[in-house]
Amino acid sequence: MGEFFFYKKVLDGFFKKKETANIIGVRKASGETKRRIIFCGHTDSAYEWTYTYHGGRPFVALAIVIAVVSIAVSVAGNVIAIINNGALNPSIVFMNDNTLVTAFAIAMLALIPAYIYTFFFCNYKRPVVGAVDNLTGCFTSLAVVKFLFDNDIRFENTEVQVLLTGGEEAGTRGAQAYVKAHKNELTDKNVETVFVGVDTIHDFDFMNVISKDMNGFVKNDARVVELVKNAAVVAGYDNVSSGPISLGSTDAAPFSQVGVPAATFVAMDPTPARYYHTRLDTEENLDPKTMEAGVKIALETAFLFDEKGI
């Protein structure tokens, strides 16, 4: 629960450590820096989600429900057993007349096939290319600075950063590390700083700015949400909505958690789409129309922020 819902490092010690890196680019202001906007995409991709590829939303939802129910039953059963009979007593399940304890024990045994089902949620033999999730976010973020560079545009008082994070799929680890290393800079009251995540730009009819992140437990900044939505209108797109994330988290959450105004722009069918975390997430599946919209919206976001801030 701590890992999945709150992205805490509860179980990290049980996994083999691997190194990744964040990449940072800066387009400095021509004068004194009074504002800073960070555009962010993540460079890593996921292992394939077996049930997204083979069954879609119903199969994915079933795996999640099974996991939650199994944890609840296991915790409740153990707590009740300890309260009624004491800990570390293997005879308490079937060698007494406590019906409630026995019922929970039977339920846990009955859930064994369900546990097995969840073991195959990820296919660790098939890493996903990640062209949509999330090289589109990296491309969009880089395109903002490239446009400024190619057109010899340098804001007088606004610094534009590009942050490409590693480890987003492993629980926003890259963003967490960046926030920890740069917290003083990010929270400097003399420089108005905002974070705009860009993630999975593919489905034109599902362009959205995430207002609540990390499974809905982290509230993103309403001003940044409105900044991106207003930029979309200026860019000619009035179909950008806002709302909470359906499941999971984006790199905006660690920034919001330390008080940095942040939000993430996405364009993904939350069903989820069949390409999401599957072998279908390849360069052949890119959508130029939506990517063009994403770049234009990101550019207008930068110009609006330079002009008005939040």
C-alpha positions as a Markdown table, in Angstrom:
| # | Residue | x | y | z |
|---|---|---|---|---|
| 1 | Met | 0.0 | 0.0 | 0.0 |
| 2 | Gly | 2.8 | 2.4 | 0.9 |
| 3 | Glu | 4.6 | 1.7 | -2.4 |
| 4 | Phe | 1.6 | 1.6 | -4.7 |
| 5 | Phe | -0.6 | 4.3 | -3.3 |
| 6 | Phe | 1.8 | 6.7 | -1.7 |
| 7 | Tyr | 5.0 | 6.0 | -3.6 |
| 8 | Lys | 7.0 | 5.6 | -0.4 |
| 9 | Lys | 10.2 | 3.5 | -0.4 |
| 10 | Val | 8.7 | 0.8 | 1.7 |
| 11 | Leu | 9.9 | -2.2 | -0.3 |
| 12 | Asp | 12.9 | -0.8 | -2.1 |
| 13 | Gly | 15.3 | -2.7 | 0.0 |
| 14 | Phe | 14.0 | -6.0 | -1.4 |
| 15 | Phe | 15.0 | -5.1 | -4.9 |
| 16 | Lys | 18.3 | -5.0 | -6.7 |
| 17 | Lys | 19.6 | -1.5 | -6.9 |
| 18 | Lys | 20.1 | 0.1 | -10.3 |
| 19 | Glu | 21.4 | 3.5 | -11.3 |
| 20 | Thr | 19.7 | 6.0 | -13.5 |
| 21 | Ala | 20.1 | 9.7 | -14.2 |
| 22 | Asn | 18.2 | 12.9 | -14.6 |
| 23 | Ile | 19.1 | 15.2 | -17.5 |
| 24 | Ile | 18.7 | 18.9 | -17.0 |
| 25 | Gly | 18.9 | 21.7 | -19.6 |
| 26 | Val | 18.6 | 25.4 | -18.9 |
| 27 | Arg | 17.7 | 28.3 | -21.1 |
| 28 | Lys | 18.8 | 31.2 | -18.8 |
| 29 | Ala | 17.1 | 34.6 | -18.6 |
| 30 | Ser | 18.9 | 37.5 | -20.3 |
| 31 | Gly | 18.6 | 39.5 | -17.1 |
| 32 | Glu | 17.8 | 38.8 | -13.5 |
| 33 | Thr | 16.0 | 35.5 | -13.0 |
| 34 | Lys | 12.6 | 36.3 | -11.3 |
| 35 | Arg | 10.7 | 33.3 | -12.7 |
| 36 | Arg | 11.5 | 29.7 | -13.6 |
| 37 | Ile | 9.4 | 27.2 | -15.5 |
| 38 | Ile | 10.4 | 23.5 | -15.6 |
| 39 | Phe | 9.1 | 21.3 | -18.4 |
| 40 | Cys | 9.5 | 17.6 | -17.6 |
| 41 | Gly | 9.3 | 14.2 | -19.4 |
| 42 | His | 10.6 | 10.9 | -18.2 |
| 43 | Thr | 13.1 | 8.8 | -20.1 |
| 44 | Asp | 12.3 | 5.4 | -18.7 |
| 45 | Ser | 9.6 | 2.9 | -19.8 |
| 46 | Ala | 7.8 | 0.1 | -18.0 |
| 47 | Tyr | 7.8 | -3.7 | -18.3 |
| 48 | Glu | 4.7 | -4.9 | -20.1 |
| 49 | Trp | 1.5 | -5.1 | -18.2 |
| 50 | Thr | 0.2 | -8.5 | -19.2 |
| 51 | Tyr | -3.4 | -7.8 | -18.5 |
| 52 | Thr | -3.5 | -4.5 | -20.4 |
| 53 | Tyr | -2.2 | -6.2 | -23.5 |
| 54 | His | -4.4 | -9.3 | -23.3 |
| 55 | Gly | -7.5 | -8.0 | -21.6 |
| 56 | Gly | -7.6 | -4.3 | -21.2 |
| 57 | Arg | -9.3 | -2.4 | -18.3 |
| 58 | Pro | -11.4 | -5.3 | -16.9 |
| 59 | Phe | -8.4 | -7.5 | -16.4 |
| 60 | Val | -6.3 | -4.7 | -15.0 |
| 61 | Ala | -9.0 | -3.7 | -12.6 |
| 62 | Leu | -9.5 | -7.3 | -11.5 |
| 63 | Ala | -5.8 | -7.6 | -10.6 |
| 64 | Ile | -5.9 | -4.4 | -8.6 |
| 65 | Val | -9.1 | -5.3 | -6.8 |
| 66 | Ile | -7.6 | -8.7 | -6.0 |
| 67 | Ala | -4.5 | -7.1 | -4.6 |
| 68 | Val | -6.4 | -4.7 | -2.4 |
| 69 | Val | -8.9 | -7.4 | -1.2 |
| 70 | Ser | -6.1 | -9.9 | -0.5 |
| 71 | Ile | -4.1 | -7.4 | 1.6 |
| 72 | Ala | -7.3 | -6.4 | 3.5 |
| 73 | Val | -8.2 | -10.0 | 4.2 |
| 74 | Ser | -4.7 | -10.9 | 5.2 |
| 75 | Val | -4.2 | -8.0 | 7.6 |
| 76 | Ala | -7.7 | -8.3 | 9.1 |
| 77 | Gly | -7.3 | -12.1 | 9.6 |
| 78 | Asn | -3.9 | -11.8 | 11.3 |
| 79 | Val | -5.1 | -9.0 | 13.6 |
| 80 | Ile | -8.1 | -10.9 | 14.6 |
| 81 | Ala | -6.1 | -14.0 | 15.2 |
| 82 | Ile | -3.6 | -12.2 | 17.4 |
| 83 | Ile | -6.3 | -10.4 | 19.4 |
| 84 | Asn | -8.1 | -13.7 | 20.0 |
| 85 | Asn | -5.3 | -16.1 | 20.5 |
| 86 | Gly | -2.0 | -14.4 | 20.7 |
| 87 | Ala | 0.8 | -14.2 | 18.2 |
| 88 | Leu | 3.0 | -17.0 | 16.8 |
| 89 | Asn | 0.6 | -19.8 | 17.6 |
| 90 | Pro | 0.2 | -22.0 | 14.6 |
| 91 | Ser | -2.7 | -24.0 | 16.2 |
| 92 | Ile | -5.1 | -21.1 | 16.5 |
| 93 | Val | -6.5 | -21.4 | 13.0 |
| 94 | Phe | -8.1 | -24.9 | 12.9 |
| 95 | Met | -7.6 | -26.2 | 16.4 |
| 96 | Asn | -10.0 | -24.1 | 18.3 |
| 97 | Asp | -13.6 | -23.0 | 18.1 |
| 98 | Asn | -13.1 | -19.4 | 17.0 |
| 99 | Thr | -15.3 | -19.3 | 13.9 |
| 100 | Leu | -14.2 | -15.8 | 12.8 |
| 101 | Val | -10.5 | -16.8 | 12.8 |
| 102 | Thr | -11.3 | -20.0 | 10.9 |
| 103 | Ala | -13.4 | -18.1 | 8.3 |
| 104 | Phe | -10.5 | -15.7 | 7.6 |
| 105 | Ala | -8.1 | -18.5 | 7.3 |
| 106 | Ile | -10.3 | -20.3 | 4.7 |
| 107 | Ala | -10.7 | -17.0 | 2.9 |
| 108 | Met | -6.9 | -16.6 | 2.7 |
| 109 | Leu | -6.6 | -20.1 | 1.3 |
| 110 | Ala | -9.4 | -19.5 | -1.2 |
| 111 | Leu | -7.5 | -16.4 | -2.5 |
| 112 | Ile | -4.4 | -18.4 | -3.4 |
| 113 | Pro | -5.5 | -18.6 | -7.1 |
| 114 | Ala | -6.1 | -14.8 | -7.0 |
| 115 | Tyr | -2.6 | -14.3 | -5.6 |
| 116 | Ile | -1.2 | -16.3 | -8.5 |
| 117 | Tyr | -3.1 | -14.1 | -11.0 |
| 118 | Thr | -1.5 | -11.0 | -9.7 |
| 119 | Phe | 2.0 | -12.5 | -10.0 |
| 120 | Phe | 1.7 | -12.3 | -13.7 |
| 121 | Phe | 0.6 | -8.6 | -13.8 |
| 122 | Cys | 4.0 | -7.6 | -15.2 |
| 123 | Asn | 6.0 | -9.5 | -17.9 |
| 124 | Tyr | 9.6 | -8.8 | -16.8 |
| 125 | Lys | 10.9 | -10.5 | -19.9 |
| 126 | Arg | 9.4 | -7.8 | -22.2 |
| 127 | Pro | 10.4 | -4.2 | -21.6 |
| 128 | Val | 8.3 | -1.7 | -23.4 |
| 129 | Val | 9.8 | 0.7 | -26.0 |
| 130 | Gly | 8.0 | 3.7 | -24.5 |
| 131 | Ala | 7.7 | 5.8 | -27.6 |
| 132 | Val | 4.4 | 7.3 | -26.3 |
| 133 | Asp | 5.0 | 6.9 | -22.6 |
| 134 | Asn | 7.0 | 8.9 | -22.4 |
| 135 | Leu | 9.4 | 9.9 | -25.2 |
| 136 | Thr | 6.5 | 12.2 | -26.3 |
| 137 | Gly | 6.8 | 14.0 | -23.1 |
| 138 | Cys | 10.6 | 14.3 | -23.5 |
| 139 | Phe | 10.2 | 15.5 | -27.1 |
| 140 | Thr | 7.6 | 18.1 | -26.1 |
| 141 | Ser | 9.7 | 19.5 | -23.3 |
| 142 | Leu | 12.8 | 19.7 | -25.4 |
| 143 | Ala | 10.9 | 21.3 | -28.3 |
| 144 | Val | 10.1 | 24.3 | -26.1 |
| 145 | Val | 13.7 | 25.1 | -25.5 |
| 146 | Lys | 14.7 | 24.2 | -29.1 |
| 147 | Phe | 12.1 | 26.7 | -30.4 |
| 148 | Leu | 13.5 | 29.4 | -28.2 |
| 149 | Phe | 17.0 | 28.6 | -29.3 |
| 150 | Asp | 16.2 | 28.4 | -33.0 |
| 151 | Asn | 14.4 | 31.7 | -32.9 |
| 152 | Asp | 17.0 | 33.4 | -30.7 |
| 153 | Ile | 14.4 | 34.1 | -28.0 |
| 154 | Arg | 15.6 | 34.5 | -24.4 |
| 155 | Phe | 13.1 | 35.8 | -21.8 |
| 156 | Glu | 14.4 | 38.7 | -19.8 |
| 157 | Asn | 13.4 | 37.5 | -16.4 |
| 158 | Thr | 12.2 | 33.9 | -16.9 |
| 159 | Glu | 14.5 | 30.9 | -16.9 |
| 160 | Val | 13.2 | 27.8 | -18.8 |
| 161 | Gln | 14.4 | 24.4 | -17.7 |
| 162 | Val | 14.0 | 21.0 | -19.2 |
| 163 | Leu | 14.1 | 18.1 | -16.8 |
| 164 | Leu | 14.2 | 14.5 | -18.2 |
| 165 | Thr | 13.8 | 12.2 | -15.3 |
| 166 | Gly | 14.8 | 8.5 | -14.8 |
| 167 | Gly | 12.9 | 6.1 | -12.7 |
| 168 | Glu | 9.4 | 7.6 | -13.1 |
| 169 | Glu | 7.9 | 4.1 | -13.7 |
| 170 | Ala | 9.7 | 2.9 | -10.6 |
| 171 | Gly | 7.7 | 5.3 | -8.4 |
| 172 | Thr | 8.7 | 8.8 | -9.5 |
| 173 | Arg | 12.2 | 8.1 | -8.1 |
| 174 | Gly | 14.0 | 10.5 | -10.5 |
| 175 | Ala | 11.7 | 13.4 | -9.6 |
| 176 | Gln | 11.9 | 12.6 | -5.9 |
| 177 | Ala | 15.7 | 12.7 | -6.2 |
| 178 | Tyr | 15.7 | 16.0 | -8.1 |
| 179 | Val | 13.4 | 17.6 | -5.6 |
| 180 | Lys | 15.5 | 16.5 | -2.7 |
| 181 | Ala | 18.7 | 17.8 | -4.3 |
| 182 | His | 17.3 | 21.1 | -5.5 |
| 183 | Lys | 14.7 | 21.9 | -2.8 |
| 184 | Asn | 16.3 | 25.2 | -1.7 |
| 185 | Glu | 16.4 | 26.4 | -5.3 |
| 186 | Leu | 12.9 | 25.3 | -6.1 |
| 187 | Thr | 11.4 | 26.9 | -3.0 |
| 188 | Asp | 13.4 | 30.2 | -3.2 |
| 189 | Lys | 10.8 | 32.9 | -2.6 |
| 190 | Asn | 12.7 | 35.3 | -4.8 |
| 191 | Val | 12.2 | 33.2 | -7.9 |
| 192 | Glu | 8.6 | 32.1 | -8.8 |
| 193 | Thr | 9.0 | 28.5 | -9.9 |
| 194 | Val | 6.4 | 26.2 | -11.5 |
| 195 | Phe | 6.7 | 22.7 | -12.8 |
| 196 | Val | 4.8 | 21.4 | -15.8 |
| 197 | Gly | 5.0 | 17.7 | -16.4 |
| 198 | Val | 4.3 | 16.3 | -19.9 |
| 199 | Asp | 3.3 | 12.7 | -20.1 |
| 200 | Thr | 1.9 | 10.3 | -22.8 |
| 201 | Ile | 0.9 | 12.6 | -25.6 |
| 202 | His | -1.2 | 10.5 | -27.9 |
| 203 | Asp | -5.0 | 10.7 | -27.6 |
| 204 | Phe | -6.3 | 14.1 | -28.9 |
| 205 | Asp | -9.7 | 13.7 | -27.4 |
| 206 | Phe | -8.3 | 13.0 | -23.9 |
| 207 | Met | -6.0 | 16.0 | -23.4 |
| 208 | Asn | -6.1 | 16.8 | -19.7 |
| 209 | Val | -4.3 | 18.7 | -17.0 |
| 210 | Ile | -4.0 | 16.6 | -13.8 |
| 211 | Ser | -5.3 | 18.4 | -10.8 |
| 212 | Lys | -5.0 | 15.6 | -8.3 |
| 213 | Asp | -2.0 | 13.3 | -8.5 |
| 214 | Met | -0.6 | 10.1 | -6.9 |
| 215 | Asn | -3.8 | 8.2 | -6.9 |
| 216 | Gly | -5.7 | 11.3 | -5.9 |
| 217 | Phe | -3.8 | 11.8 | -2.6 |
| 218 | Val | -1.7 | 14.8 | -3.8 |
| 219 | Lys | -3.3 | 18.0 | -4.9 |
| 220 | Asn | -1.6 | 19.8 | -7.7 |
| 221 | Asp | -1.6 | 23.6 | -7.9 |
| 222 | Ala | -4.9 | 25.0 | -9.4 |
| 223 | Arg | -3.0 | 28.0 | -10.8 |
| 224 | Val | -0.7 | 25.8 | -12.9 |
| 225 | Val | -3.7 | 23.8 | -14.1 |
| 226 | Glu | -5.3 | 27.0 | -15.2 |
| 227 | Leu | -2.1 | 28.3 | -16.8 |
| 228 | Val | -1.8 | 25.2 | -19.0 |
| 229 | Lys | -5.5 | 25.3 | -19.9 |
| 230 | Asn | -5.4 | 29.0 | -20.8 |
| 231 | Ala | -2.3 | 28.3 | -22.9 |
| 232 | Ala | -4.2 | 25.6 | -24.7 |
| 233 | Val | -7.0 | 28.1 | -25.6 |
| 234 | Val | -4.4 | 30.6 | -26.8 |
| 235 | Ala | -2.9 | 27.8 | -29.0 |
| 236 | Gly | -6.3 | 27.0 | -30.4 |
| 237 | Tyr | -7.4 | 24.0 | -28.4 |
| 238 | Asp | -10.5 | 24.4 | -26.3 |
| 239 | Asn | -10.9 | 20.7 | -25.6 |
| 240 | Val | -8.3 | 20.4 | -22.8 |
| 241 | Ser | -10.0 | 19.4 | -19.5 |
| 242 | Ser | -8.7 | 19.0 | -16.0 |
| 243 | Gly | -9.3 | 16.4 | -13.3 |
| 244 | Pro | -7.7 | 13.8 | -11.0 |
| 245 | Ile | -5.5 | 11.1 | -12.3 |
| 246 | Ser | -7.3 | 7.8 | -12.8 |
| 247 | Leu | -4.5 | 5.6 | -11.3 |
| 248 | Gly | -0.8 | 6.0 | -10.5 |
| 249 | Ser | 1.2 | 9.1 | -10.4 |
| 250 | Thr | 3.2 | 11.6 | -12.5 |
| 251 | Asp | 6.4 | 13.5 | -11.8 |
| 252 | Ala | 4.4 | 16.5 | -10.7 |
| 253 | Ala | 3.5 | 14.8 | -7.4 |
| 254 | Pro | 6.9 | 15.1 | -5.7 |
| 255 | Phe | 7.1 | 18.8 | -6.6 |
| 256 | Ser | 3.6 | 19.4 | -5.2 |
| 257 | Gln | 4.5 | 17.6 | -2.0 |
| 258 | Val | 7.2 | 20.1 | -1.2 |
| 259 | Gly | 5.1 | 23.2 | -2.1 |
| 260 | Val | 6.3 | 23.8 | -5.7 |
| 261 | Pro | 3.3 | 24.8 | -7.9 |
| 262 | Ala | 3.0 | 21.9 | -10.3 |
| 263 | Ala | 0.7 | 20.0 | -12.6 |
| 264 | Thr | 1.0 | 17.5 | -15.5 |
| 265 | Phe | -0.4 | 17.7 | -19.0 |
| 266 | Val | -1.4 | 14.4 | -20.5 |
| 267 | Ala | -3.2 | 13.1 | -23.6 |
| 268 | Met | -4.1 | 9.5 | -22.9 |
| 269 | Asp | -7.3 | 7.5 | -22.9 |
| 270 | Pro | -7.6 | 6.6 | -19.2 |
| 271 | Thr | -9.3 | 3.3 | -19.9 |
| 272 | Pro | -6.3 | 2.7 | -20.2 |
| 273 | Ala | -5.4 | 2.6 | -23.8 |
| 274 | Arg | -4.2 | -0.8 | -25.0 |
| 275 | Tyr | -0.7 | 0.6 | -25.9 |
| 276 | Tyr | -0.2 | 1.8 | -22.4 |
| 277 | His | 2.7 | -0.2 | -20.9 |
| 278 | Thr | 2.5 | -2.8 | -23.6 |
| 279 | Arg | 4.5 | -3.9 | -26.7 |
| 280 | Leu | 2.3 | -1.6 | -28.8 |
| 281 | Asp | 3.9 | 1.5 | -27.4 |
| 282 | Thr | 6.3 | 1.9 | -30.4 |
| 283 | Glu | 7.2 | 4.7 | -32.8 |
| 284 | Glu | 4.6 | 3.3 | -35.3 |
| 285 | Asn | 1.9 | 4.2 | -32.8 |
| 286 | Leu | 2.9 | 7.9 | -32.4 |
| 287 | Asp | 0.1 | 10.4 | -33.2 |
| 288 | Pro | 1.5 | 13.6 | -35.0 |
| 289 | Lys | -1.7 | 15.6 | -34.5 |
| 290 | Thr | -1.7 | 15.2 | -30.8 |
| 291 | Met | 2.1 | 15.7 | -30.5 |
| 292 | Glu | 1.8 | 19.0 | -32.5 |
| 293 | Ala | -1.0 | 20.1 | -30.1 |
| 294 | Gly | 1.2 | 19.2 | -27.1 |
| 295 | Val | 4.2 | 21.2 | -28.4 |
| 296 | Lys | 2.0 | 24.3 | -29.1 |
| 297 | Ile | 0.4 | 24.1 | -25.7 |
| 298 | Ala | 3.7 | 23.8 | -24.0 |
| 299 | Leu | 5.1 | 26.8 | -25.9 |
| 300 | Glu | 2.1 | 29.0 | -25.1 |
| 301 | Thr | 2.5 | 27.9 | -21.4 |
| 302 | Ala | 6.0 | 29.2 | -21.4 |
| 303 | Phe | 5.1 | 32.5 | -23.0 |
| 304 | Leu | 2.1 | 33.0 | -20.7 |
| 305 | Phe | 4.1 | 32.3 | -17.6 |
| 306 | Asp | 6.8 | 34.7 | -18.7 |
| 307 | Glu | 4.1 | 37.4 | -19.3 |
| 308 | Lys | 1.9 | 36.9 | -16.2 |
| 309 | Gly | 3.3 | 34.2 | -13.9 |
| 310 | Ile | 0.7 | 32.4 | -11.9 |
